[in-house]
Amino acid sequence: MTSHSDIAGHGTVSGAADIAAALSGPVVLAAFDLFPHAMLVVDGAQRVRWINKRMEALCGIPRERAVGLPCAQVLRSGLCVHGCPAHAGTPSLRRETDLLSAARRKIPVAVTSLRLGDGEEADLRLVVVEDLGRVKDLEKSLSASSSLPGGRLLGRSREMERLLDVLPVIAQAEAPVLITGETGTGKDLVAEALHAGSARSRESFVRLNPSPMPEELLDSELFGHVKGAFPWAASDKVGRIQAAAGGTIYVAELADLPMPQQVGLLRLLDEKVIAPVGSQSSVRVDVRLMAATHRAPEELVRQGRLREDLLHRLAAVRVHLPPLRDRAGDVEFLLHHFLAAYAGMLKKSVTGFSPKALRILADYSWPGNVRELKNVVEYAVMVCQEARVLPAHLPMHVLEEAQRRRRRPRGQAAGEARHG
């Protein structure tokens, strides 16, 4: 029978405070090695009695060396100085702090300490350490401004809040991702944010837009080629997938990818290999695949433009960006956000919209989604010479739609609003 010392390292807890009993048996201790968070078991003297594999990797101390050390030498957290999470009198609260990793780098973490057992076992505590580094990186990528306004995901609607809540979880996975949504909804921004928040963030993010390329050139761009594969191939060339090794390859419009290249992507997902054009051997590549389309992927399958097996493999994780018309309250929020951004960038003293201009913009259908809204605001701020944007400062196509709405019978307009 497996002893507790075999599971927990070397040595046992003195007295009646036996860790295996406190945790309902050694099987649970072994199961803790499968947890995604780092874990320690600490006794009343604040000495380590057990750590799981994730904690070994985080602190850089093997389990057999960690057992018996003061908790502060293993955890090396900011809480070790003030508010020790392993102290017997510490409440079971989740607190954010930092931790000095094995690489001597400060990592943001969340620490939760839980008391184990009762009576003589009450001085045992399970300390759970969540690595927040990737989540923080993703939050920065979502909130950091780019060189132009609109380079980040924005929104206050329930739909956008749900999306922003789930992105950090998806970022930390390794599964391929399919991003869907109409043109202008921000699919590229989602792909970039997912890469930035992943364990691959220090490696390359490589984007491929296949639409303008002939098939022969696309093969070379995606998978690379060897010398002599084409008349113009004077030397070997690394393709985009190999260039993204260790990082992320992002296919910006899946609908434009021809069938032969779809077969190559399917092989990449299934076997982790690619075949450069003209090569007699395959190349193994460690890369995460993301793809996007503004069309319904199921419809693409029905049209014969997308392989069904590729869709099933890609859609292991699927992110859908709702159109702006379905994001209640976001239009006005985005209008004011981009107005402030462009007024600052263009050094204009424009402070808002007139009520009529705001009403026209709120009723507009926004077929180009956020990208179109951003462009409309940039134009309005550029031509505006007043303190507020007036209807006269709006692009003609926006005003023409407003005029068409006014000319429709009221019943027809209401019916169209309900159905489309």
C-alpha positions as a Markdown table, in Angstrom:
| # | Residue | x | y | z |
|---|---|---|---|---|
| 1 | Met | 0.0 | 0.0 | 0.0 |
| 2 | Thr | 1.3 | 3.5 | -0.9 |
| 3 | Ser | 2.5 | 5.4 | 2.2 |
| 4 | His | 1.9 | 9.0 | 2.8 |
| 5 | Ser | 5.6 | 9.7 | 2.5 |
| 6 | Asp | 5.6 | 8.3 | -1.0 |
| 7 | Ile | 3.0 | 10.8 | -2.0 |
| 8 | Ala | 4.0 | 13.8 | -0.1 |
| 9 | Gly | 7.7 | 13.7 | -0.4 |
| 10 | His | 10.0 | 12.8 | 2.5 |
| 11 | Gly | 9.0 | 12.8 | 6.2 |
| 12 | Thr | 5.6 | 12.9 | 7.8 |
| 13 | Val | 3.7 | 15.4 | 9.9 |
| 14 | Ser | 4.3 | 14.9 | 13.6 |
| 15 | Gly | 1.6 | 13.9 | 16.0 |
| 16 | Ala | -2.0 | 13.3 | 14.9 |
| 17 | Ala | -1.9 | 15.9 | 12.1 |
| 18 | Asp | -1.4 | 13.5 | 9.3 |
| 19 | Ile | -1.8 | 15.1 | 5.9 |
| 20 | Ala | -3.2 | 12.0 | 4.2 |
| 21 | Ala | -6.0 | 11.8 | 6.8 |
| 22 | Ala | -6.7 | 15.5 | 6.7 |
| 23 | Leu | -7.1 | 15.3 | 2.9 |
| 24 | Ser | -9.1 | 12.1 | 3.0 |
| 25 | Gly | -6.3 | 9.9 | 1.7 |
| 26 | Pro | -3.2 | 9.9 | -0.5 |
| 27 | Val | -5.2 | 9.5 | -3.7 |
| 28 | Val | -6.4 | 13.1 | -3.3 |
| 29 | Leu | -2.8 | 14.3 | -2.9 |
| 30 | Ala | -1.8 | 12.6 | -6.1 |
| 31 | Ala | -4.9 | 14.1 | -7.8 |
| 32 | Phe | -3.7 | 17.6 | -6.7 |
| 33 | Asp | -0.8 | 17.1 | -9.2 |
| 34 | Leu | -3.3 | 17.3 | -12.0 |
| 35 | Phe | -4.7 | 20.7 | -10.8 |
| 36 | Pro | -3.8 | 23.8 | -13.0 |
| 37 | His | -2.9 | 25.8 | -9.9 |
| 38 | Ala | 0.1 | 25.6 | -7.6 |
| 39 | Met | -0.7 | 24.1 | -4.2 |
| 40 | Leu | 1.1 | 23.8 | -0.8 |
| 41 | Val | 0.2 | 22.0 | 2.4 |
| 42 | Val | 1.6 | 24.0 | 5.4 |
| 43 | Asp | 1.5 | 23.0 | 9.1 |
| 44 | Gly | 1.0 | 25.2 | 12.2 |
| 45 | Ala | 4.8 | 26.0 | 12.3 |
| 46 | Gln | 4.4 | 27.4 | 8.8 |
| 47 | Arg | 6.6 | 24.7 | 7.3 |
| 48 | Val | 5.9 | 23.0 | 4.0 |
| 49 | Arg | 4.6 | 19.5 | 4.2 |
| 50 | Trp | 3.8 | 18.9 | 0.6 |
| 51 | Ile | 3.7 | 20.8 | -2.8 |
| 52 | Asn | 2.2 | 19.8 | -6.1 |
| 53 | Lys | 4.0 | 19.7 | -9.4 |
| 54 | Arg | 2.7 | 23.1 | -10.5 |
| 55 | Met | 4.2 | 24.6 | -7.3 |
| 56 | Glu | 7.5 | 22.9 | -8.1 |
| 57 | Ala | 7.6 | 24.5 | -11.5 |
| 58 | Leu | 6.6 | 27.9 | -10.1 |
| 59 | Cys | 9.1 | 28.1 | -7.3 |
| 60 | Gly | 11.9 | 26.0 | -8.9 |
| 61 | Ile | 12.3 | 23.9 | -5.7 |
| 62 | Pro | 11.9 | 20.1 | -6.0 |
| 63 | Arg | 9.3 | 18.5 | -3.8 |
| 64 | Glu | 11.8 | 16.6 | -1.7 |
| 65 | Arg | 13.7 | 19.8 | -0.9 |
| 66 | Ala | 10.6 | 21.9 | -0.2 |
| 67 | Val | 9.2 | 19.6 | 2.4 |
| 68 | Gly | 10.3 | 20.9 | 5.9 |
| 69 | Leu | 11.3 | 24.4 | 4.6 |
| 70 | Pro | 9.6 | 27.5 | 6.0 |
| 71 | Cys | 6.7 | 28.4 | 3.7 |
| 72 | Ala | 8.2 | 31.9 | 3.0 |
| 73 | Gln | 11.2 | 30.3 | 1.4 |
| 74 | Val | 9.0 | 28.4 | -1.0 |
| 75 | Leu | 6.1 | 30.7 | -1.7 |
| 76 | Arg | 8.3 | 33.9 | -1.8 |
| 77 | Ser | 5.2 | 36.1 | -1.9 |
| 78 | Gly | 4.5 | 39.7 | -0.9 |
| 79 | Leu | 2.0 | 38.3 | 1.6 |
| 80 | Cys | 4.9 | 36.5 | 3.4 |
| 81 | Val | 5.9 | 39.8 | 4.9 |
| 82 | His | 2.4 | 41.2 | 5.8 |
| 83 | Gly | -0.6 | 38.9 | 6.1 |
| 84 | Cys | 1.0 | 35.4 | 5.8 |
| 85 | Pro | -1.6 | 33.2 | 4.1 |
| 86 | Ala | -0.3 | 30.1 | 6.0 |
| 87 | His | -0.8 | 31.6 | 9.5 |
| 88 | Ala | -3.3 | 29.6 | 11.5 |
| 89 | Gly | -5.4 | 32.7 | 12.3 |
| 90 | Thr | -5.6 | 34.0 | 8.7 |
| 91 | Pro | -9.1 | 34.0 | 7.3 |
| 92 | Ser | -9.8 | 31.9 | 4.2 |
| 93 | Leu | -9.7 | 34.9 | 1.7 |
| 94 | Arg | -8.5 | 35.1 | -1.8 |
| 95 | Arg | -5.9 | 37.9 | -2.1 |
| 96 | Glu | -3.9 | 39.1 | -5.0 |
| 97 | Thr | -0.1 | 39.7 | -4.6 |
| 98 | Asp | 3.1 | 38.8 | -6.4 |
| 99 | Leu | 5.5 | 35.9 | -6.2 |
| 100 | Leu | 9.2 | 35.6 | -7.0 |
| 101 | Ser | 9.4 | 32.8 | -9.6 |
| 102 | Ala | 12.2 | 30.3 | -10.2 |
| 103 | Ala | 13.4 | 32.6 | -12.9 |
| 104 | Arg | 13.7 | 35.5 | -10.3 |
| 105 | Arg | 10.8 | 37.3 | -12.0 |
| 106 | Lys | 7.8 | 38.8 | -10.2 |
| 107 | Ile | 4.6 | 37.1 | -11.2 |
| 108 | Pro | 1.1 | 38.4 | -10.2 |
| 109 | Val | -0.8 | 35.7 | -8.3 |
| 110 | Ala | -3.9 | 35.1 | -6.3 |
| 111 | Val | -3.4 | 33.2 | -3.0 |
| 112 | Thr | -6.2 | 31.4 | -1.1 |
| 113 | Ser | -5.5 | 29.6 | 2.2 |
| 114 | Leu | -7.9 | 27.0 | 3.4 |
| 115 | Arg | -7.9 | 25.2 | 6.8 |
| 116 | Leu | -7.8 | 21.4 | 6.6 |
| 117 | Gly | -9.5 | 19.2 | 9.2 |
| 118 | Asp | -10.6 | 19.9 | 12.8 |
| 119 | Gly | -9.2 | 19.4 | 16.3 |
| 120 | Glu | -5.5 | 18.3 | 16.2 |
| 121 | Glu | -5.5 | 18.6 | 12.4 |
| 122 | Ala | -6.8 | 22.2 | 12.4 |
| 123 | Asp | -3.3 | 23.7 | 12.1 |
| 124 | Leu | -2.9 | 22.3 | 8.6 |
| 125 | Arg | -3.6 | 24.6 | 5.7 |
| 126 | Leu | -3.9 | 24.2 | 1.9 |
| 127 | Val | -2.5 | 27.2 | 0.1 |
| 128 | Val | -3.7 | 27.6 | -3.5 |
| 129 | Val | -1.7 | 29.9 | -5.8 |
| 130 | Glu | -3.2 | 31.0 | -9.1 |
| 131 | Asp | -0.8 | 32.4 | -11.7 |
| 132 | Leu | -2.5 | 35.6 | -13.0 |
| 133 | Gly | 0.3 | 36.6 | -15.3 |
| 134 | Arg | -1.4 | 35.5 | -18.5 |
| 135 | Val | -4.7 | 37.0 | -17.4 |
| 136 | Lys | -3.0 | 40.3 | -16.7 |
| 137 | Asp | -1.2 | 40.3 | -20.1 |
| 138 | Leu | -4.6 | 39.8 | -21.8 |
| 139 | Glu | -6.2 | 42.5 | -19.8 |
| 140 | Lys | -3.4 | 44.9 | -20.8 |
| 141 | Ser | -3.8 | 43.9 | -24.5 |
| 142 | Leu | -7.5 | 44.6 | -24.3 |
| 143 | Ser | -7.2 | 47.9 | -22.5 |
| 144 | Ala | -4.0 | 49.4 | -23.9 |
| 145 | Ser | -4.4 | 52.0 | -26.5 |
| 146 | Ser | -2.9 | 51.5 | -29.9 |
| 147 | Ser | -1.4 | 54.1 | -32.2 |
| 148 | Leu | -4.9 | 54.9 | -33.6 |
| 149 | Pro | -8.2 | 55.1 | -31.7 |
| 150 | Gly | -10.1 | 51.8 | -31.9 |
| 151 | Gly | -7.2 | 49.5 | -31.6 |
| 152 | Arg | -8.8 | 47.6 | -28.7 |
| 153 | Leu | -12.0 | 45.8 | -27.9 |
| 154 | Leu | -14.6 | 48.2 | -26.4 |
| 155 | Gly | -18.1 | 47.9 | -25.2 |
| 156 | Arg | -20.4 | 48.0 | -22.2 |
| 157 | Ser | -23.2 | 45.8 | -23.5 |
| 158 | Arg | -24.1 | 42.5 | -21.9 |
| 159 | Glu | -22.9 | 40.7 | -25.0 |
| 160 | Met | -19.4 | 42.3 | -24.9 |
| 161 | Glu | -19.1 | 41.8 | -21.2 |
| 162 | Arg | -19.7 | 38.1 | -21.7 |
| 163 | Leu | -17.1 | 38.0 | -24.4 |
| 164 | Leu | -14.5 | 39.9 | -22.4 |
| 165 | Asp | -15.1 | 37.6 | -19.4 |
| 166 | Val | -14.4 | 34.4 | -21.4 |
| 167 | Leu | -11.4 | 35.6 | -23.4 |
| 168 | Pro | -8.8 | 35.1 | -20.6 |
| 169 | Val | -9.8 | 31.5 | -20.3 |
| 170 | Ile | -9.7 | 30.8 | -24.0 |
| 171 | Ala | -6.3 | 32.6 | -24.2 |
| 172 | Gln | -4.7 | 30.1 | -21.8 |
| 173 | Ala | -5.9 | 27.0 | -23.7 |
| 174 | Glu | -4.0 | 25.4 | -26.5 |
| 175 | Ala | -7.0 | 24.4 | -28.7 |
| 176 | Pro | -7.5 | 26.0 | -32.1 |
| 177 | Val | -9.9 | 28.9 | -32.2 |
| 178 | Leu | -12.5 | 29.9 | -34.8 |
| 179 | Ile | -13.6 | 33.5 | -34.7 |
| 180 | Thr | -16.8 | 34.5 | -36.4 |
| 181 | Gly | -18.6 | 37.8 | -36.9 |
| 182 | Glu | -19.5 | 40.3 | -39.5 |
| 183 | Thr | -17.0 | 42.5 | -41.2 |
| 184 | Gly | -15.8 | 45.3 | -38.9 |
| 185 | Thr | -16.7 | 43.6 | -35.6 |
| 186 | Gly | -13.1 | 43.2 | -34.4 |
| 187 | Lys | -12.1 | 39.6 | -35.2 |
| 188 | Asp | -8.4 | 40.6 | -35.8 |
| 189 | Leu | -8.4 | 42.3 | -32.4 |
| 190 | Val | -9.7 | 39.2 | -30.7 |
| 191 | Ala | -7.0 | 37.0 | -32.3 |
| 192 | Glu | -4.2 | 39.4 | -31.2 |
| 193 | Ala | -5.6 | 39.6 | -27.7 |
| 194 | Leu | -5.8 | 35.8 | -27.4 |
| 195 | His | -2.2 | 35.5 | -28.5 |
| 196 | Ala | -1.1 | 38.3 | -26.1 |
| 197 | Gly | -2.8 | 36.6 | -23.2 |
| 198 | Ser | -1.4 | 33.1 | -23.9 |
| 199 | Ala | 1.7 | 31.2 | -22.9 |
| 200 | Arg | 2.9 | 31.8 | -26.5 |
| 201 | Ser | 2.8 | 35.6 | -26.1 |
| 202 | Arg | 6.6 | 35.9 | -26.2 |
| 203 | Glu | 6.7 | 34.1 | -29.6 |
| 204 | Ser | 5.5 | 35.4 | -33.0 |
| 205 | Phe | 1.9 | 36.2 | -34.0 |
| 206 | Val | 1.8 | 35.7 | -37.7 |
| 207 | Arg | -1.2 | 36.8 | -39.8 |
| 208 | Leu | -2.1 | 35.5 | -43.2 |
| 209 | Asn | -4.8 | 37.0 | -45.4 |
| 210 | Pro | -5.2 | 34.6 | -48.3 |
| 211 | Ser | -7.6 | 36.6 | -50.5 |
| 212 | Pro | -5.2 | 38.5 | -52.8 |
| 213 | Met | -2.9 | 35.5 | -53.5 |
| 214 | Pro | -2.9 | 33.0 | -56.4 |
| 215 | Glu | -3.0 | 29.5 | -55.2 |
| 216 | Glu | 0.6 | 28.6 | -56.1 |
| 217 | Leu | 1.9 | 31.6 | -54.1 |
| 218 | Leu | -0.4 | 30.9 | -51.2 |
| 219 | Asp | 1.0 | 27.4 | -50.9 |
| 220 | Ser | 4.5 | 28.8 | -50.6 |
| 221 | Glu | 3.5 | 31.6 | -48.2 |
| 222 | Leu | 1.7 | 29.2 | -45.9 |
| 223 | Phe | 3.9 | 26.1 | -45.9 |
| 224 | Gly | 7.1 | 27.4 | -47.4 |
| 225 | His | 9.1 | 25.8 | -50.3 |
| 226 | Val | 12.4 | 24.2 | -51.1 |
| 227 | Lys | 14.9 | 25.3 | -53.7 |
| 228 | Gly | 13.7 | 24.4 | -57.2 |
| 229 | Ala | 10.1 | 23.9 | -56.2 |
| 230 | Phe | 9.2 | 26.6 | -58.7 |
| 231 | Pro | 11.2 | 28.2 | -61.6 |
| 232 | Trp | 11.7 | 31.2 | -59.4 |
| 233 | Ala | 12.6 | 29.3 | -56.2 |
| 234 | Ala | 16.3 | 30.0 | -56.1 |
| 235 | Ser | 16.5 | 29.0 | -52.4 |
| 236 | Asp | 14.5 | 27.4 | -49.6 |
| 237 | Lys | 11.8 | 29.6 | -48.0 |
| 238 | Val | 10.2 | 29.3 | -44.6 |
| 239 | Gly | 6.4 | 29.7 | -44.8 |
| 240 | Arg | 4.2 | 31.6 | -42.4 |
| 241 | Ile | 3.4 | 28.6 | -40.3 |
| 242 | Gln | 7.0 | 27.8 | -39.6 |
| 243 | Ala | 7.7 | 31.5 | -39.0 |
| 244 | Ala | 5.1 | 31.3 | -36.2 |
| 245 | Ala | 6.7 | 28.3 | -34.6 |
| 246 | Gly | 6.1 | 28.4 | -30.8 |
| 247 | Gly | 3.5 | 31.2 | -31.3 |
| 248 | Thr | 0.3 | 31.6 | -33.2 |
| 249 | Ile | -0.7 | 31.5 | -36.9 |
| 250 | Tyr | -3.8 | 33.4 | -37.7 |
| 251 | Val | -5.7 | 32.9 | -41.0 |
| 252 | Ala | -7.7 | 36.1 | -41.3 |
| 253 | Glu | -10.4 | 34.9 | -43.8 |
| 254 | Leu | -11.0 | 31.2 | -43.9 |
| 255 | Ala | -13.6 | 31.5 | -46.7 |
| 256 | Asp | -10.8 | 32.5 | -49.1 |
| 257 | Leu | -8.6 | 29.5 | -48.4 |
| 258 | Pro | -8.6 | 27.0 | -51.3 |
| 259 | Met | -9.3 | 23.3 | -50.6 |
| 260 | Pro | -5.6 | 22.1 | -51.0 |
| 261 | Gln | -4.5 | 24.5 | -48.3 |
| 262 | Gln | -7.4 | 23.5 | -46.1 |
| 263 | Val | -6.1 | 19.9 | -46.3 |
| 264 | Gly | -2.7 | 21.2 | -45.2 |
| 265 | Leu | -4.2 | 23.0 | -42.2 |
| 266 | Leu | -6.1 | 19.8 | -41.2 |
| 267 | Arg | -2.9 | 17.9 | -41.3 |
| 268 | Leu | -1.3 | 20.5 | -39.1 |
| 269 | Leu | -4.0 | 20.2 | -36.5 |
| 270 | Asp | -4.1 | 16.4 | -36.6 |
| 271 | Glu | -0.3 | 15.6 | -36.9 |
| 272 | Lys | 1.5 | 18.8 | -36.0 |
| 273 | Val | 3.4 | 18.6 | -39.4 |
| 274 | Ile | 3.5 | 20.6 | -42.6 |
| 275 | Ala | 4.9 | 19.7 | -46.1 |
| 276 | Pro | 6.8 | 22.6 | -47.8 |
| 277 | Val | 6.2 | 22.7 | -51.5 |
| 278 | Gly | 8.7 | 20.5 | -53.4 |
| 279 | Ser | 9.9 | 18.7 | -50.2 |
| 280 | Gln | 10.0 | 14.9 | -49.9 |
| 281 | Ser | 9.7 | 15.1 | -46.1 |
| 282 | Ser | 7.4 | 16.8 | -43.5 |
| 283 | Val | 8.4 | 19.4 | -41.0 |
| 284 | Arg | 7.1 | 19.2 | -37.4 |
| 285 | Val | 5.8 | 22.5 | -36.1 |
| 286 | Asp | 4.5 | 23.6 | -32.7 |
| 287 | Val | 2.0 | 26.4 | -33.4 |
| 288 | Arg | -1.5 | 27.4 | -32.3 |
| 289 | Leu | -3.9 | 27.9 | -35.2 |
| 290 | Met | -6.6 | 30.6 | -35.2 |
| 291 | Ala | -8.9 | 31.4 | -38.1 |
| 292 | Ala | -11.7 | 33.9 | -38.7 |
| 293 | Thr | -14.5 | 34.3 | -41.2 |
| 294 | His | -17.2 | 36.9 | -41.6 |
| 295 | Arg | -19.5 | 34.2 | -43.2 |
| 296 | Ala | -21.5 | 31.5 | -41.4 |
| 297 | Pro | -19.1 | 28.5 | -41.5 |
| 298 | Glu | -21.9 | 26.0 | -41.8 |
| 299 | Glu | -23.1 | 27.8 | -44.9 |
| 300 | Leu | -19.6 | 27.6 | -46.3 |
| 301 | Val | -19.6 | 23.9 | -45.8 |
| 302 | Arg | -23.0 | 23.6 | -47.6 |
| 303 | Gln | -21.5 | 25.6 | -50.5 |
| 304 | Gly | -18.5 | 23.3 | -50.7 |
| 305 | Arg | -16.1 | 26.2 | -49.8 |
| 306 | Leu | -15.0 | 24.8 | -46.4 |
| 307 | Arg | -14.2 | 21.2 | -45.4 |
| 308 | Glu | -16.6 | 19.9 | -42.8 |
| 309 | Asp | -13.8 | 18.0 | -41.0 |
| 310 | Leu | -11.7 | 21.2 | -40.8 |
| 311 | Leu | -14.7 | 23.1 | -39.4 |
| 312 | His | -15.1 | 20.5 | -36.7 |
| 313 | Arg | -11.4 | 20.6 | -35.7 |
| 314 | Leu | -11.3 | 24.4 | -35.8 |
| 315 | Ala | -14.5 | 25.0 | -33.9 |
| 316 | Ala | -13.3 | 23.2 | -30.8 |
| 317 | Val | -13.3 | 26.8 | -29.4 |
| 318 | Arg | -15.6 | 29.2 | -31.2 |
| 319 | Val | -15.8 | 32.9 | -30.5 |
| 320 | His | -18.6 | 34.9 | -32.1 |
| 321 | Leu | -18.5 | 38.7 | -32.2 |
| 322 | Pro | -22.0 | 40.2 | -32.3 |
| 323 | Pro | -22.9 | 42.9 | -34.8 |
| 324 | Leu | -23.1 | 46.4 | -33.4 |
| 325 | Arg | -26.9 | 46.5 | -34.0 |
| 326 | Asp | -27.3 | 43.7 | -31.4 |
| 327 | Arg | -25.1 | 45.4 | -28.7 |
| 328 | Ala | -27.6 | 47.5 | -26.8 |
| 329 | Gly | -26.2 | 50.8 | -25.6 |
| 330 | Asp | -22.8 | 50.3 | -27.2 |
| 331 | Val | -23.4 | 52.7 | -30.1 |
| 332 | Glu | -23.6 | 55.8 | -28.0 |
| 333 | Phe | -20.7 | 54.7 | -25.7 |
| 334 | Leu | -18.5 | 54.1 | -28.8 |
| 335 | Leu | -19.5 | 57.4 | -30.4 |
| 336 | His | -18.4 | 59.4 | -27.4 |
| 337 | His | -15.2 | 57.3 | -26.9 |
| 338 | Phe | -14.0 | 57.8 | -30.5 |
| 339 | Leu | -15.0 | 61.4 | -30.5 |
| 340 | Ala | -12.8 | 62.1 | -27.5 |
| 341 | Ala | -10.0 | 60.1 | -29.0 |
| 342 | Tyr | -10.1 | 61.8 | -32.4 |
| 343 | Ala | -10.6 | 65.2 | -31.0 |
| 344 | Gly | -7.4 | 64.8 | -29.0 |
| 345 | Met | -5.5 | 63.3 | -31.9 |
| 346 | Leu | -6.6 | 66.0 | -34.4 |
| 347 | Lys | -6.3 | 68.8 | -31.8 |
| 348 | Lys | -9.9 | 69.8 | -32.2 |
| 349 | Ser | -12.2 | 71.3 | -29.5 |
| 350 | Val | -15.1 | 69.1 | -30.3 |
| 351 | Thr | -16.8 | 68.1 | -27.1 |
| 352 | Gly | -20.0 | 66.1 | -28.2 |
| 353 | Phe | -22.8 | 65.6 | -30.6 |
| 354 | Ser | -25.9 | 67.7 | -31.1 |
| 355 | Pro | -29.2 | 65.9 | -30.1 |
| 356 | Lys | -30.2 | 65.6 | -33.7 |
| 357 | Ala | -26.9 | 64.2 | -34.9 |
| 358 | Leu | -26.8 | 61.7 | -32.0 |
| 359 | Arg | -30.3 | 60.6 | -32.9 |
| 360 | Ile | -29.4 | 60.0 | -36.5 |
| 361 | Leu | -26.3 | 58.0 | -35.5 |
| 362 | Ala | -28.2 | 56.0 | -32.9 |
| 363 | Asp | -30.8 | 55.0 | -35.6 |
| 364 | Tyr | -28.2 | 54.2 | -38.3 |
| 365 | Ser | -27.9 | 50.5 | -39.2 |
| 366 | Trp | -24.1 | 50.3 | -39.0 |
| 367 | Pro | -23.5 | 47.6 | -41.7 |
| 368 | Gly | -19.8 | 48.1 | -41.3 |
| 369 | Asn | -20.0 | 47.7 | -37.5 |
| 370 | Val | -17.4 | 49.2 | -35.2 |
| 371 | Arg | -14.9 | 49.9 | -38.0 |
| 372 | Glu | -17.5 | 52.0 | -39.8 |
| 373 | Leu | -18.5 | 53.8 | -36.7 |
| 374 | Lys | -14.9 | 54.7 | -36.0 |
| 375 | Asn | -14.5 | 56.0 | -39.6 |
| 376 | Val | -17.7 | 58.1 | -39.4 |
| 377 | Val | -16.6 | 59.7 | -36.1 |
| 378 | Glu | -13.1 | 60.5 | -37.5 |
| 379 | Tyr | -14.7 | 62.1 | -40.6 |
| 380 | Ala | -17.1 | 64.1 | -38.4 |
| 381 | Val | -14.4 | 65.4 | -36.1 |
| 382 | Met | -12.2 | 66.3 | -39.0 |
| 383 | Val | -14.8 | 68.5 | -40.8 |
| 384 | Cys | -16.4 | 69.9 | -37.7 |
| 385 | Gln | -15.7 | 73.5 | -36.9 |
| 386 | Glu | -18.1 | 73.8 | -34.0 |
| 387 | Ala | -18.1 | 72.7 | -30.4 |
| 388 | Arg | -20.4 | 69.9 | -31.2 |
| 389 | Val | -20.9 | 67.5 | -34.2 |
| 390 | Leu | -24.0 | 68.6 | -36.2 |
| 391 | Pro | -25.9 | 66.6 | -38.9 |
| 392 | Ala | -24.1 | 68.6 | -41.5 |
| 393 | His | -20.8 | 67.1 | -40.4 |
| 394 | Leu | -21.9 | 63.5 | -40.9 |
| 395 | Pro | -21.0 | 61.5 | -44.1 |
| 396 | Met | -23.6 | 61.6 | -46.9 |
| 397 | His | -24.5 | 57.9 | -46.8 |
| 398 | Val | -25.5 | 58.2 | -43.1 |
| 399 | Leu | -27.7 | 61.2 | -43.9 |
| 400 | Glu | -29.2 | 59.5 | -46.9 |
| 401 | Glu | -30.3 | 56.5 | -44.8 |
| 402 | Ala | -31.9 | 58.9 | -42.2 |
| 403 | Gln | -33.8 | 60.5 | -45.1 |
| 404 | Arg | -35.0 | 57.1 | -46.4 |
| 405 | Arg | -36.2 | 56.3 | -42.9 |
| 406 | Arg | -38.2 | 59.5 | -42.7 |
| 407 | Arg | -39.9 | 58.9 | -46.0 |
| 408 | Arg | -41.1 | 55.4 | -45.1 |
| 409 | Pro | -44.7 | 55.0 | -43.8 |
| 410 | Arg | -44.5 | 54.6 | -40.0 |
| 411 | Gly | -46.0 | 51.1 | -40.1 |
| 412 | Gln | -43.5 | 49.9 | -42.6 |
| 413 | Ala | -40.6 | 51.3 | -40.6 |
| 414 | Ala | -41.8 | 49.6 | -37.5 |
| 415 | Gly | -42.3 | 46.3 | -39.3 |
| 416 | Glu | -38.8 | 46.5 | -40.7 |
| 417 | Ala | -37.4 | 47.3 | -37.3 |
| 418 | Arg | -39.1 | 44.1 | -35.9 |
| 419 | His | -37.9 | 41.8 | -38.7 |
| 420 | Gly | -34.5 | 43.1 | -39.5 |
